[in-house]
Amino acid sequence: MDFLAGLEVWCYSGMIGSLLSCYAVDRAAVKRNLLPNWYLPIRTSATTVATLSLGCSLYLAWSKMSQRAKAARGRTGSDS
């Protein structure tokens, strides 16, 4: 179960990284006039909202993982 919690943290981190990478590519495309100028403000807003949302999910997943790890250490400590 701890493996799956850790996997969840990595998945959220990967999605955030992917969103930011795509945003950087879109910014470069607007600079080179490959995309219209009106696109970037919309993309910026959408990327910000999505990244903040994923960041909250990442925090919650990390918190759950940390709590489970503390609980597991507590159980193994009391067994000794």
All heavy atoms as a GROMACS GRO file, in nm:
protein
  609
    1MET      N    1   0.082  -0.119   0.000
    1MET     CA    2   0.000   0.000   0.000
    1MET      C    3   0.087   0.126   0.000
    1MET      O    4   0.052   0.224  -0.063
    1MET     CB    5  -0.093  -0.002   0.120
    1MET     CG    6  -0.191   0.113   0.118
    1MET     SD    7  -0.313   0.110   0.248
    1MET     CE    8  -0.410  -0.030   0.202
    2ASP      N    9   0.200   0.123   0.070
    2ASP     CA   10   0.290   0.238   0.071
    2ASP      C   11   0.348   0.264  -0.067
    2ASP      O   12   0.370   0.378  -0.105
    2ASP     CB   13   0.403   0.218   0.172
    2ASP     CG   14   0.352   0.221   0.315
    2ASP    OD1   15   0.253   0.292   0.340
    2ASP    OD2   16   0.410   0.152   0.400
    3PHE      N   17   0.370   0.157  -0.141
    3PHE     CA   18   0.421   0.172  -0.277
    3PHE      C   19   0.322   0.250  -0.363
    3PHE      O   20   0.360   0.339  -0.438
    3PHE     CB   21   0.447   0.035  -0.340
    3PHE     CG   22   0.480   0.042  -0.486
    3PHE    CD1   23   0.604   0.088  -0.527
    3PHE    CD2   24   0.387   0.006  -0.581
    3PHE    CE1   25   0.634   0.097  -0.662
    3PHE    CE2   26   0.417   0.014  -0.715
    3PHE     CZ   27   0.541   0.059  -0.756
    4LEU      N   28   0.192   0.218  -0.349
    4LEU     CA   29   0.092   0.288  -0.428
    4LEU      C   30   0.081   0.434  -0.388
    4LEU      O   31   0.060   0.521  -0.474
    4LEU     CB   32  -0.044   0.218  -0.414
    4LEU     CG   33  -0.053   0.080  -0.478
    4LEU    CD1   34  -0.190   0.020  -0.452
    4LEU    CD2   35  -0.024   0.086  -0.626
    5ALA      N   36   0.095   0.464  -0.261
    5ALA     CA   37   0.091   0.604  -0.216
    5ALA      C   38   0.210   0.680  -0.275
    5ALA      O   39   0.196   0.794  -0.319
    5ALA     CB   40   0.092   0.611  -0.064
    6GLY      N   41   0.327   0.617  -0.275
    6GLY     CA   42   0.444   0.682  -0.335
    6GLY      C   43   0.428   0.700  -0.484
    6GLY      O   44   0.469   0.801  -0.540
    7LEU      N   45   0.365   0.604  -0.548
    7LEU     CA   46   0.340   0.612  -0.691
    7LEU      C   47   0.247   0.729  -0.723
    7LEU      O   48   0.267   0.801  -0.821
    7LEU     CB   49   0.279   0.481  -0.740
    7LEU     CG   50   0.262   0.464  -0.889
    7LEU    CD1   51   0.396   0.472  -0.960
    7LEU    CD2   52   0.196   0.330  -0.918
    8GLU      N   53   0.148   0.750  -0.638
    8GLU     CA   54   0.055   0.860  -0.656
    8GLU      C   55   0.128   0.995  -0.651
    8GLU      O   56   0.103   1.084  -0.733
    8GLU     CB   57  -0.054   0.854  -0.548
    8GLU     CG   58  -0.165   0.953  -0.564
    8GLU     CD   59  -0.271   0.939  -0.456
    8GLU    OE1   60  -0.251   0.866  -0.358
    8GLU    OE2   61  -0.375   1.006  -0.472
    9VAL      N   62   0.221   1.007  -0.558
    9VAL     CA   63   0.300   1.131  -0.546
    9VAL      C   64   0.381   1.153  -0.674
    9VAL      O   65   0.385   1.264  -0.728
    9VAL     CB   66   0.391   1.125  -0.422
    9VAL    CG1   67   0.493   1.237  -0.422
    9VAL    CG2   68   0.307   1.130  -0.295
   10TRP      N   69   0.445   1.048  -0.724
   10TRP     CA   70   0.523   1.061  -0.847
   10TRP      C   71   0.435   1.095  -0.966
   10TRP      O   72   0.476   1.173  -1.054
   10TRP     CB   73   0.601   0.933  -0.875
   10TRP     CG   74   0.726   0.923  -0.793
   10TRP    CD1   75   0.745   0.846  -0.683
   10TRP    CD2   76   0.847   0.996  -0.812
   10TRP    NE1   77   0.871   0.866  -0.633
   10TRP    CE2   78   0.936   0.957  -0.710
   10TRP    CE3   79   0.888   1.090  -0.906
   10TRP    CZ2   80   1.064   1.010  -0.700
   10TRP    CZ3   81   1.016   1.142  -0.895
   10TRP    CH2   82   1.102   1.102  -0.794
   11CYS      N   83   0.316   1.039  -0.972
   11CYS     CA   84   0.225   1.068  -1.084
   11CYS      C   85   0.183   1.215  -1.085
   11CYS      O   86   0.184   1.280  -1.189
   11CYS     CB   87   0.103   0.978  -1.078
   11CYS     SG   88   0.137   0.807  -1.123
   12TYR      N   89   0.146   1.267  -0.968
   12TYR     CA   90   0.109   1.408  -0.961
   12TYR      C   91   0.226   1.498  -0.998
   12TYR      O   92   0.210   1.596  -1.070
   12TYR     CB   93   0.056   1.446  -0.822
   12TYR     CG   94  -0.083   1.396  -0.794
   12TYR    CD1   95  -0.111   1.323  -0.680
   12TYR    CD2   96  -0.188   1.422  -0.882
   12TYR    CE1   97  -0.239   1.277  -0.654
   12TYR    CE2   98  -0.315   1.376  -0.856
   12TYR     CZ   99  -0.341   1.304  -0.743
   12TYR     OH  100  -0.468   1.259  -0.718
   13SER      N  101   0.344   1.462  -0.951
   13SER     CA  102   0.463   1.541  -0.985
   13SER      C  103   0.488   1.539  -1.135
   13SER      O  104   0.520   1.641  -1.196
   13SER     CB  105   0.586   1.486  -0.912
   13SER     OG  106   0.567   1.491  -0.773
   14GLY      N  107   0.472   1.423  -1.196
   14GLY     CA  108   0.490   1.411  -1.340
   14GLY      C  109   0.389   1.491  -1.418
   14GLY      O  110   0.422   1.553  -1.521
   15MET      N  111   0.264   1.491  -1.373
   15MET     CA  112   0.161   1.569  -1.443
   15MET      C  113   0.189   1.719  -1.433
   15MET      O  114   0.171   1.793  -1.531
   15MET     CB  115   0.022   1.537  -1.387
   15MET     CG  116  -0.029   1.401  -1.430
   15MET     SD  117  -0.201   1.373  -1.386
   15MET     CE  118  -0.182   1.315  -1.217
   16ILE      N  119   0.234   1.763  -1.317
   16ILE     CA  120   0.268   1.905  -1.302
   16ILE      C  121   0.384   1.941  -1.394
   16ILE      O  122   0.380   2.043  -1.463
   16ILE     CB  123   0.302   1.938  -1.154
   16ILE    CG1  124   0.176   1.929  -1.069
   16ILE    CG2  125   0.367   2.076  -1.143
   16ILE    CD1  126   0.201   1.937  -0.920
   17GLY      N  127   0.485   1.857  -1.397
   17GLY     CA  128   0.600   1.881  -1.486
   17GLY      C  129   0.559   1.883  -1.632
   17GLY      O  130   0.606   1.967  -1.710
   18SER      N  131   0.470   1.794  -1.670
   18SER     CA  132   0.422   1.790  -1.808
   18SER      C  133   0.345   1.916  -1.845
   18SER      O  134   0.363   1.972  -1.954
   18SER     CB  135   0.332   1.668  -1.830
   18SER     OG  136   0.405   1.549  -1.812
   19LEU      N  137   0.259   1.959  -1.755
   19LEU     CA  138   0.183   2.082  -1.781
   19LEU      C  139   0.276   2.202  -1.800
   19LEU      O  140   0.258   2.283  -1.892
   19LEU     CB  141   0.089   2.112  -1.665
   19LEU     CG  142  -0.049   2.052  -1.669
   19LEU    CD1  143  -0.122   2.082  -1.539
   19LEU    CD2  144  -0.129   2.107  -1.786
   20LEU      N  145   0.375   2.213  -1.712
   20LEU     CA  146   0.467   2.326  -1.721
   20LEU      C  147   0.554   2.318  -1.846
   20LEU      O  148   0.585   2.421  -1.907
   20LEU     CB  149   0.552   2.335  -1.594
   20LEU     CG  150   0.472   2.366  -1.467
   20LEU    CD1  151   0.563   2.362  -1.345
   20LEU    CD2  152   0.400   2.499  -1.478
   21SER      N  153   0.591   2.197  -1.886
   21SER     CA  154   0.669   2.181  -2.010
   21SER      C  155   0.587   2.221  -2.132
   21SER      O  156   0.637   2.291  -2.221
   21SER     CB  157   0.714   2.035  -2.026
   21SER     OG  158   0.800   2.000  -1.922
   22CYS      N  159   0.462   2.177  -2.135
   22CYS     CA  160   0.374   2.216  -2.248
   22CYS      C  161   0.353   2.367  -2.252
   22CYS      O  162   0.348   2.427  -2.359
   22CYS     CB  163   0.241   2.143  -2.238
   22CYS     SG  164   0.252   1.968  -2.272
   23TYR      N  165   0.340   2.426  -2.134
   23TYR     CA  166   0.323   2.571  -2.128
   23TYR      C  167   0.446   2.642  -2.184
   23TYR      O  168   0.434   2.739  -2.260
   23TYR     CB  169   0.298   2.616  -1.984
   23TYR     CG  170   0.290   2.765  -1.969
   23TYR    CD1  171   0.179   2.835  -2.013
   23TYR    CD2  172   0.395   2.838  -1.912
   23TYR    CE1  173   0.171   2.972  -2.001
   23TYR    CE2  174   0.388   2.974  -1.899
   23TYR     CZ  175   0.276   3.042  -1.944
   23TYR     OH  176   0.269   3.178  -1.933
   24ALA      N  177   0.564   2.593  -2.150
   24ALA     CA  178   0.688   2.654  -2.201
   24ALA      C  179   0.695   2.643  -2.354
   24ALA      O  180   0.736   2.738  -2.422
   24ALA     CB  181   0.809   2.588  -2.138
   25VAL      N  182   0.654   2.530  -2.408
   25VAL     CA  183   0.653   2.512  -2.554
   25VAL      C  184   0.552   2.607  -2.618
   25VAL      O  185   0.582   2.670  -2.721
   25VAL     CB  186   0.621   2.365  -2.590
   25VAL    CG1  187   0.594   2.349  -2.738
   25VAL    CG2  188   0.736   2.274  -2.546
   26ASP      N  189   0.435   2.620  -2.557
   26ASP     CA  190   0.334   2.712  -2.611
   26ASP      C  191   0.382   2.857  -2.606
   26ASP      O  192   0.356   2.935  -2.697
   26ASP     CB  193   0.203   2.698  -2.535
   26ASP     CG  194   0.130   2.570  -2.572
   26ASP    OD1  195   0.168   2.505  -2.672
   26ASP    OD2  196   0.033   2.535  -2.500
   27ARG      N  197   0.452   2.892  -2.500
   27ARG     CA  198   0.508   3.029  -2.490
   27ARG      C  199   0.606   3.057  -2.603
   27ARG      O  200   0.605   3.163  -2.665
   27ARG     CB  201   0.578   3.045  -2.356
   27ARG     CG  202   0.515   3.145  -2.266
   27ARG     CD  203   0.596   3.153  -2.140
   27ARG     NE  204   0.678   3.272  -2.145
   27ARG     CZ  205   0.667   3.371  -2.060
   27ARG    NH1  206   0.582   3.363  -1.961
   27ARG    NH2  207   0.743   3.477  -2.072
   28ALA      N  208   0.692   2.959  -2.628
   28ALA     CA  209   0.789   2.974  -2.736
   28ALA      C  210   0.718   2.981  -2.871
   28ALA      O  211   0.760   3.058  -2.960
   28ALA     CB  212   0.887   2.858  -2.734
   29ALA      N  213   0.612   2.905  -2.887
   29ALA     CA  214   0.537   2.907  -3.013
   29ALA      C  215   0.470   3.042  -3.036
   29ALA      O  216   0.466   3.093  -3.148
   29ALA     CB  217   0.433   2.795  -3.014
   30VAL      N  218   0.419   3.105  -2.930
   30VAL     CA  219   0.359   3.237  -2.943
   30VAL      C  220   0.467   3.340  -2.979
   30VAL      O  221   0.445   3.428  -3.065
   30VAL     CB  222   0.284   3.278  -2.814
   30VAL    CG1  223   0.245   3.424  -2.816
   30VAL    CG2  224   0.160   3.190  -2.796
   31LYS      N  225   0.584   3.328  -2.918
   31LYS     CA  226   0.695   3.420  -2.950
   31LYS      C  227   0.734   3.412  -3.097
   31LYS      O  228   0.772   3.512  -3.158
   31LYS     CB  229   0.817   3.387  -2.864
   31LYS     CG  230   0.835   3.474  -2.746
   31LYS     CD  231   0.968   3.443  -2.680
   31LYS     CE  232   0.981   3.526  -2.555
   31LYS     NZ  233   1.100   3.493  -2.478
   32ARG      N  234   0.728   3.292  -3.154
   32ARG     CA  235   0.766   3.271  -3.294
   32ARG      C  236   0.648   3.288  -3.389
   32ARG      O  237   0.657   3.252  -3.506
   32ARG     CB  238   0.826   3.133  -3.310
   32ARG     CG  239   0.956   3.119  -3.237
   32ARG     CD  240   1.018   2.984  -3.259
   32ARG     NE  241   1.145   2.978  -3.191
   32ARG     CZ  242   1.191   2.872  -3.129
   32ARG    NH1  243   1.121   2.760  -3.128
   32ARG    NH2  244   1.307   2.875  -3.070
   33ASN      N  245   0.537   3.338  -3.337
   33ASN     CA  246   0.415   3.361  -3.416
   33ASN      C  247   0.358   3.234  -3.478
   33ASN      O  248   0.298   3.237  -3.584
   33ASN     CB  249   0.439   3.467  -3.524
   33ASN     CG  250   0.463   3.603  -3.464
   33ASN    OD1  251   0.402   3.638  -3.363
   33ASN    ND2  252   0.552   3.679  -3.524
   34LEU      N  253   0.377   3.122  -3.409
   34LEU     CA  254   0.317   2.996  -3.455
   34LEU      C  255   0.178   2.978  -3.395
   34LEU      O  256   0.099   2.897  -3.444
   34LEU     CB  257   0.406   2.878  -3.416
   34LEU     CG  258   0.545   2.878  -3.478
   34LEU    CD1  259   0.630   2.766  -3.419
   34LEU    CD2  260   0.535   2.865  -3.629
   35LEU      N  261   0.150   3.050  -3.288
   35LEU     CA  262   0.018   3.053  -3.226
   35LEU      C  263  -0.025   3.199  -3.213
   35LEU      O  264   0.059   3.288  -3.201
   35LEU     CB  265   0.024   2.990  -3.086
   35LEU     CG  266   0.044   2.839  -3.079
   35LEU    CD1  267   0.066   2.795  -2.934
   35LEU    CD2  268  -0.074   2.766  -3.137
   36PRO      N  269  -0.156   3.225  -3.214
   36PRO     CA  270  -0.203   3.364  -3.202
   36PRO      C  271  -0.173   3.422  -3.064
   36PRO      O  272  -0.163   3.350  -2.964
   36PRO     CB  273  -0.353   3.353  -3.227
   36PRO     CG  274  -0.389   3.212  -3.201
   36PRO     CD  275  -0.266   3.130  -3.229
   37ASN      N  276  -0.162   3.554  -3.058
   37ASN     CA  277  -0.128   3.623  -2.932
   37ASN      C  278  -0.235   3.607  -2.824
   37ASN      O  279  -0.203   3.610  -2.706
   37ASN     CB  280  -0.103   3.772  -2.958
   37ASN     CG  281   0.028   3.794  -3.029
   37ASN    OD1  282   0.122   3.716  -3.014
   37ASN    ND2  283   0.035   3.899  -3.108
   38TRP      N  284  -0.361   3.590  -2.863
   38TRP     CA  285  -0.467   3.578  -2.765
   38TRP      C  286  -0.462   3.444  -2.690
   38TRP      O  287  -0.523   3.429  -2.585
   38TRP     CB  288  -0.606   3.594  -2.828
   38TRP     CG  289  -0.634   3.499  -2.941
   38TRP    CD1  290  -0.621   3.524  -3.073
   38TRP    CD2  291  -0.679   3.362  -2.930
   38TRP    NE1  292  -0.656   3.413  -3.146
   38TRP    CE2  293  -0.692   3.312  -3.062
   38TRP    CE3  294  -0.710   3.278  -2.825
   38TRP    CZ2  295  -0.733   3.182  -3.088
   38TRP    CZ3  296  -0.751   3.150  -2.852
   38TRP    CH2  297  -0.762   3.102  -2.982
   39TYR      N  298  -0.388   3.349  -2.744
   39TYR     CA  299  -0.384   3.215  -2.686
   39TYR      C  300  -0.309   3.210  -2.553
   39TYR      O  301  -0.351   3.139  -2.462
   39TYR     CB  302  -0.317   3.120  -2.787
   39TYR     CG  303  -0.301   2.980  -2.737
   39TYR    CD1  304  -0.408   2.893  -2.734
   39TYR    CD2  305  -0.177   2.933  -2.693
   39TYR    CE1  306  -0.394   2.763  -2.688
   39TYR    CE2  307  -0.162   2.804  -2.646
   39TYR     CZ  308  -0.271   2.719  -2.644
   39TYR     OH  309  -0.256   2.592  -2.598
   40LEU      N  310  -0.202   3.285  -2.542
   40LEU     CA  311  -0.116   3.274  -2.424
   40LEU      C  312  -0.185   3.315  -2.293
   40LEU      O  313  -0.170   3.244  -2.193
   40LEU     CB  314   0.014   3.353  -2.443
   40LEU     CG  315   0.124   3.320  -2.343
   40LEU    CD1  316   0.160   3.172  -2.345
   40LEU    CD2  317   0.247   3.404  -2.370
   41PRO      N  318  -0.262   3.424  -2.288
   41PRO     CA  319  -0.329   3.456  -2.160
   41PRO      C  320  -0.427   3.347  -2.116
   41PRO      O  321  -0.436   3.315  -1.996
   41PRO     CB  322  -0.403   3.587  -2.189
   41PRO     CG  323  -0.330   3.648  -2.303
   41PRO     CD  324  -0.278   3.533  -2.385
   42ILE      N  325  -0.496   3.287  -2.212
   42ILE     CA  326  -0.589   3.179  -2.178
   42ILE      C  327  -0.511   3.058  -2.129
   42ILE      O  328  -0.546   2.995  -2.029
   42ILE     CB  329  -0.677   3.143  -2.300
   42ILE    CG1  330  -0.767   3.260  -2.336
   42ILE    CG2  331  -0.759   3.017  -2.274
   42ILE    CD1  332  -0.841   3.245  -2.467
   43ARG      N  333  -0.404   3.026  -2.200
   43ARG     CA  334  -0.319   2.912  -2.163
   43ARG      C  335  -0.257   2.933  -2.026
   43ARG      O  336  -0.247   2.840  -1.946
   43ARG     CB  337  -0.212   2.893  -2.270
   43ARG     CG  338  -0.114   2.783  -2.241
   43ARG     CD  339  -0.181   2.648  -2.252
   43ARG     NE  340  -0.078   2.547  -2.265
   43ARG     CZ  341  -0.078   2.433  -2.198
   43ARG    NH1  342  -0.177   2.404  -2.116
   43ARG    NH2  343   0.017   2.346  -2.213
   44THR      N  344  -0.214   3.056  -1.997
   44THR     CA  345  -0.155   3.088  -1.867
   44THR      C  346  -0.256   3.064  -1.755
   44THR      O  347  -0.223   3.001  -1.653
   44THR     CB  348  -0.104   3.233  -1.865
   44THR    OG1  349  -0.008   3.250  -1.968
   44THR    CG2  350  -0.043   3.269  -1.730
   45SER      N  351  -0.378   3.113  -1.774
   45SER     CA  352  -0.481   3.095  -1.671
   45SER      C  353  -0.514   2.948  -1.652
   45SER      O  354  -0.522   2.899  -1.537
   45SER     CB  355  -0.609   3.170  -1.711
   45SER     OG  356  -0.583   3.307  -1.722
   46ALA      N  357  -0.532   2.876  -1.760
   46ALA     CA  358  -0.567   2.735  -1.751
   46ALA      C  359  -0.454   2.654  -1.686
   46ALA      O  360  -0.480   2.567  -1.601
   46ALA     CB  361  -0.599   2.679  -1.889
   47THR      N  362  -0.331   2.684  -1.723
   47THR     CA  363  -0.217   2.612  -1.666
   47THR      C  364  -0.202   2.643  -1.518
   47THR      O  365  -0.172   2.554  -1.438
   47THR     CB  366  -0.087   2.649  -1.742
   47THR    OG1  367  -0.104   2.612  -1.880
   47THR    CG2  368   0.033   2.577  -1.686
   48THR      N  369  -0.225   2.767  -1.480
   48THR     CA  370  -0.216   2.805  -1.339
   48THR      C  371  -0.319   2.731  -1.255
   48THR      O  372  -0.286   2.674  -1.151
   48THR     CB  373  -0.234   2.958  -1.324
   48THR    OG1  374  -0.133   3.024  -1.400
   48THR    CG2  375  -0.227   3.001  -1.179
   49VAL      N  376  -0.442   2.730  -1.302
   49VAL     CA  377  -0.549   2.662  -1.227
   49VAL      C  378  -0.521   2.512  -1.218
   49VAL      O  379  -0.531   2.452  -1.111
   49VAL     CB  380  -0.687   2.689  -1.293
   49VAL    CG1  381  -0.794   2.599  -1.234
   49VAL    CG2  382  -0.724   2.835  -1.275
   50ALA      N  383  -0.484   2.451  -1.329
   50ALA     CA  384  -0.457   2.307  -1.330
   50ALA      C  385  -0.336   2.272  -1.242
   50ALA      O  386  -0.339   2.173  -1.169
   50ALA     CB  387  -0.434   2.260  -1.473
   51THR      N  388  -0.232   2.354  -1.248
   51THR     CA  389  -0.113   2.328  -1.168
   51THR      C  390  -0.142   2.344  -1.018
   51THR      O  391  -0.096   2.263  -0.936
   51THR     CB  392   0.002   2.421  -1.210
   51THR    OG1  393   0.028   2.400  -1.350
   51THR    CG2  394   0.129   2.393  -1.133
   52LEU      N  395  -0.217   2.445  -0.982
   52LEU     CA  396  -0.254   2.463  -0.841
   52LEU      C  397  -0.341   2.347  -0.792
   52LEU      O  398  -0.323   2.298  -0.680
   52LEU     CB  399  -0.327   2.596  -0.821
   52LEU     CG  400  -0.240   2.720  -0.830
   52LEU    CD1  401  -0.327   2.846  -0.826
   52LEU    CD2  402  -0.137   2.723  -0.720
   53SER      N  403  -0.433   2.303  -0.875
   53SER     CA  404  -0.518   2.190  -0.839
   53SER      C  405  -0.436   2.063  -0.819
   53SER      O  406  -0.453   1.991  -0.720
   53SER     CB  407  -0.623   2.169  -0.948
   53SER     OG  408  -0.700   2.055  -0.921
   54LEU      N  409  -0.347   2.036  -0.913
   54LEU     CA  410  -0.260   1.919  -0.900
   54LEU      C  411  -0.165   1.934  -0.781
   54LEU      O  412  -0.132   1.836  -0.714
   54LEU     CB  413  -0.181   1.896  -1.028
   54LEU     CG  414  -0.261   1.838  -1.144
   54LEU    CD1  415  -0.179   1.844  -1.273
   54LEU    CD2  416  -0.305   1.697  -1.114
   55GLY      N  417  -0.122   2.055  -0.755
   55GLY     CA  418  -0.036   2.080  -0.639
   55GLY      C  419  -0.107   2.048  -0.508
   55GLY      O  420  -0.048   1.990  -0.417
   56CYS      N  421  -0.235   2.083  -0.500
   56CYS     CA  422  -0.313   2.048  -0.380
   56CYS      C  423  -0.328   1.897  -0.368
   56CYS      O  424  -0.314   1.841  -0.258
   56CYS     CB  425  -0.451   2.114  -0.386
   56CYS     SG  426  -0.447   2.292  -0.366
   57SER      N  427  -0.354   1.831  -0.479
   57SER     CA  428  -0.365   1.685  -0.477
   57SER      C  429  -0.231   1.621  -0.440
   57SER      O  430  -0.228   1.522  -0.366
   57SER     CB  431  -0.410   1.634  -0.614
   57SER     OG  432  -0.538   1.682  -0.645
   58LEU      N  433  -0.123   1.678  -0.489
   58LEU     CA  434   0.010   1.629  -0.455
   58LEU      C  435   0.035   1.643  -0.305
   58LEU      O  436   0.084   1.550  -0.240
   58LEU     CB  437   0.116   1.705  -0.535
   58LEU     CG  438   0.262   1.680  -0.500
   58LEU    CD1  439   0.299   1.535  -0.528
   58LEU    CD2  440   0.352   1.773  -0.579
   59TYR      N  441   0.000   1.756  -0.250
   59TYR     CA  442   0.018   1.778  -0.107
   59TYR      C  443  -0.062   1.677  -0.024
   59TYR      O  444  -0.011   1.620   0.073
   59TYR     CB  445  -0.020   1.921  -0.069
   59TYR     CG  446  -0.014   1.945   0.080
   59TYR    CD1  447   0.109   1.960   0.143
   59TYR    CD2  448  -0.130   1.950   0.156
   59TYR    CE1  449   0.116   1.979   0.280
   59TYR    CE2  450  -0.124   1.970   0.292
   59TYR     CZ  451  -0.001   1.984   0.354
   59TYR     OH  452   0.005   2.002   0.489
   60LEU      N  453  -0.187   1.655  -0.064
   60LEU     CA  454  -0.270   1.559   0.009
   60LEU      C  455  -0.214   1.418   0.000
   60LEU      O  456  -0.211   1.344   0.099
   60LEU     CB  457  -0.414   1.563  -0.044
   60LEU     CG  458  -0.494   1.688  -0.009
   60LEU    CD1  459  -0.629   1.686  -0.079
   60LEU    CD2  460  -0.512   1.701   0.141
   61ALA      N  461  -0.169   1.380  -0.119
   61ALA     CA  462  -0.111   1.246  -0.136
   61ALA      C  463   0.016   1.231  -0.054
   61ALA      O  464   0.039   1.128   0.010
   61ALA     CB  465  -0.082   1.220  -0.284
   62TRP      N  466   0.099   1.334  -0.054
   62TRP     CA  467   0.223   1.331   0.024
   62TRP      C  468   0.192   1.324   0.174
   62TRP      O  469   0.257   1.252   0.248
   62TRP     CB  470   0.307   1.454  -0.009
   62TRP     CG  471   0.435   1.458   0.067
   62TRP    CD1  472   0.550   1.390   0.039
   62TRP    CD2  473   0.460   1.531   0.186
   62TRP    NE1  474   0.646   1.418   0.134
   62TRP    CE2  475   0.593   1.504   0.225
   62TRP    CE3  476   0.384   1.618   0.264
   62TRP    CZ2  477   0.650   1.560   0.338
   62TRP    CZ3  478   0.440   1.673   0.376
   62TRP    CH2  479   0.573   1.644   0.412
   63SER      N  480   0.090   1.400   0.218
   63SER     CA  481   0.052   1.398   0.359
   63SER      C  482   0.004   1.260   0.401
   63SER      O  483   0.042   1.210   0.508
   63SER     CB  484  -0.060   1.499   0.385
   63SER     OG  485  -0.015   1.630   0.362
   64LYS      N  486  -0.079   1.198   0.318
   64LYS     CA  487  -0.127   1.063   0.349
   64LYS      C  488  -0.011   0.964   0.356
   64LYS      O  489  -0.006   0.879   0.444
   64LYS     CB  490  -0.227   1.016   0.244
   64LYS     CG  491  -0.362   1.080   0.253
   64LYS     CD  492  -0.452   1.026   0.144
   64LYS     CE  493  -0.582   1.101   0.138
   64LYS     NZ  494  -0.667   1.053   0.027
   65MET      N  495   0.082   0.977   0.261
   65MET     CA  496   0.198   0.888   0.259
   65MET      C  497   0.281   0.907   0.386
   65MET      O  498   0.326   0.810   0.447
   65MET     CB  499   0.283   0.914   0.134
   65MET     CG  500   0.394   0.815   0.116
   65MET     SD  501   0.490   0.844  -0.033
   65MET     CE  502   0.573   0.996   0.008
   66SER      N  503   0.301   1.031   0.427
   66SER     CA  504   0.379   1.059   0.548
   66SER      C  505   0.310   1.005   0.673
   66SER      O  506   0.375   0.949   0.760
   66SER     CB  507   0.400   1.210   0.564
   66SER     OG  508   0.477   1.260   0.459
   67GLN      N  509   0.179   1.020   0.679
   67GLN     CA  510   0.105   0.968   0.794
   67GLN      C  511   0.113   0.816   0.801
   67GLN      O  512   0.129   0.759   0.909
   67GLN     CB  513  -0.041   1.013   0.788
   67GLN     CG  514  -0.060   1.159   0.817
   67GLN     CD  515  -0.204   1.204   0.794
   67GLN    OE1  516  -0.287   1.129   0.747
   67GLN    NE2  517  -0.231   1.329   0.828
   68ARG      N  518   0.102   0.752   0.686
   68ARG     CA  519   0.112   0.606   0.684
   68ARG      C  520   0.252   0.560   0.725
   68ARG      O  521   0.266   0.461   0.796
   68ARG     CB  522   0.080   0.553   0.544
   68ARG     CG  523  -0.066   0.561   0.511
   68ARG     CD  524  -0.091   0.507   0.372
   68ARG     NE  525  -0.229   0.528   0.335
   68ARG     CZ  526  -0.272   0.545   0.212
   68ARG    NH1  527  -0.186   0.540   0.112
   68ARG    NH2  528  -0.399   0.563   0.187
   69ALA      N  529   0.353   0.633   0.681
   69ALA     CA  530   0.490   0.597   0.718
   69ALA      C  531   0.511   0.614   0.868
   69ALA      O  532   0.574   0.530   0.932
   69ALA     CB  533   0.589   0.683   0.639
   70LYS      N  534   0.458   0.722   0.926
   70LYS     CA  535   0.470   0.743   1.070
   70LYS      C  536   0.397   0.633   1.147
   70LYS      O  537   0.446   0.582   1.247
   70LYS     CB  538   0.414   0.879   1.110
   70LYS     CG  539   0.504   0.994   1.076
   70LYS     CD  540   0.441   1.125   1.117
   70LYS     CE  541   0.524   1.241   1.070
   70LYS     NZ  542   0.461   1.370   1.103
   71ALA      N  543   0.279   0.597   1.098
   71ALA     CA  544   0.202   0.491   1.165
   71ALA      C  545   0.274   0.358   1.156
   71ALA      O  546   0.277   0.282   1.253
   71ALA     CB  547   0.063   0.480   1.102
   72ALA      N  548   0.336   0.331   1.041
   72ALA     CA  549   0.410   0.205   1.025
   72ALA      C  550   0.531   0.202   1.117
   72ALA      O  551   0.562   0.098   1.175
   72ALA     CB  552   0.452   0.189   0.879
   73ARG      N  553   0.600   0.314   1.130
   73ARG     CA  554   0.715   0.320   1.221
   73ARG      C  555   0.670   0.302   1.365
   73ARG      O  556   0.737   0.238   1.445
   73ARG     CB  557   0.789   0.453   1.205
   73ARG     CG  558   0.880   0.457   1.085
   73ARG     CD  559   0.973   0.575   1.093
   73ARG     NE  560   0.906   0.702   1.102
   73ARG     CZ  561   0.881   0.783   0.999
   73ARG    NH1  562   0.919   0.749   0.878
   73ARG    NH2  563   0.819   0.898   1.016
   74GLY      N  564   0.554   0.356   1.398
   74GLY     CA  565   0.501   0.341   1.533
   74GLY      C  566   0.466   0.197   1.564
   74GLY      O  567   0.489   0.148   1.675
   75ARG      N  568   0.412   0.126   1.465
   75ARG     CA  569   0.378  -0.015   1.487
   75ARG      C  570   0.503  -0.100   1.502
   75ARG      O  571   0.509  -0.186   1.587
   75ARG     CB  572   0.296  -0.068   1.368
   75ARG     CG  573   0.151  -0.028   1.375
   75ARG     CD  574   0.074  -0.103   1.272
   75ARG     NE  575   0.129  -0.077   1.139
   75ARG     CZ  576   0.066  -0.012   1.043
   75ARG    NH1  577  -0.054   0.034   1.063
   75ARG    NH2  578   0.123   0.008   0.926
   76THR      N  579   0.605  -0.073   1.420
   76THR     CA  580   0.726  -0.154   1.430
   76THR      C  581   0.804  -0.120   1.556
   76THR      O  582   0.868  -0.203   1.614
   76THR     CB  583   0.818  -0.135   1.307
   76THR    OG1  584   0.848   0.003   1.293
   76THR    CG2  585   0.753  -0.188   1.182
   77GLY      N  586   0.794   0.005   1.601
   77GLY     CA  587   0.863   0.045   1.723
   77GLY      C  588   0.802  -0.018   1.847
   77GLY      O  589   0.871  -0.052   1.942
   78SER      N  590   0.670  -0.037   1.849
   78SER     CA  591   0.606  -0.095   1.965
   78SER      C  592   0.622  -0.246   1.971
   78SER      O  593   0.608  -0.308   2.074
   78SER     CB  594   0.457  -0.058   1.967
   78SER     OG  595   0.392  -0.113   1.854
   79ASP      N  596   0.651  -0.308   1.855
   79ASP     CA  597   0.671  -0.453   1.851
   79ASP      C  598   0.804  -0.495   1.911
   79ASP      O  599   0.820  -0.608   1.954
   79ASP     CB  600   0.665  -0.505   1.706
   79ASP     CG  601   0.525  -0.492   1.648
   79ASP    OD1  602   0.427  -0.483   1.725
   79ASP    OD2  603   0.515  -0.493   1.525
   80SER      N  604   0.902  -0.404   1.912
   80SER     CA  605   1.037  -0.441   1.961
   80SER      C  606   1.041  -0.445   2.111
   80SER      O  607   0.986  -0.373   2.181
   80SER     CB  608   1.143  -0.343   1.917
   80SER     OG  609   1.122  -0.293   1.792
   0.00000   0.00000   0.00000
